[in-house]
Amino acid sequence: SATRAALVTFVAFVVAGQMPLVPLYLGHWLTVDQRFQLSSLLAAVTFAAIGALKGSVLGRSTWRAAFETLLIGGAAAAVAYFVGVFLKQIVTP
């Protein structure tokens, strides 16, 4: 049903979106650099897992789909990071 599909999609977005935030929840045990590195790693693993799942569902190569999604997601994450760096320079006095 459409409702079930919407609910599954919502839950998947919430779970996948939380993965890079896990290191922030563990903030008092990790340094800032460790949090950033672990967050980046978890984001990459999540992108690859989503791509592999997509490839499996669509009957395509899971490795290729994982790599494509990792590449696109990684590029989007890099753009978002550098936009944040740029905006911080503008906003910070």
DAHU-V461944 format. One record per helix or strand of 3 or more residues. SS is the DSSP state (hx for helix, st for strand). FROM is the first residue (numbers start at 0). TO is the last residue. If there is no record, write none. Layout:
SS,FROM,TO ; SS,FROM,TO
//
This chain:
hx,1,18 ; hx,21,24 ; hx,26,28 ; hx,31,57 ; hx,61,90
//
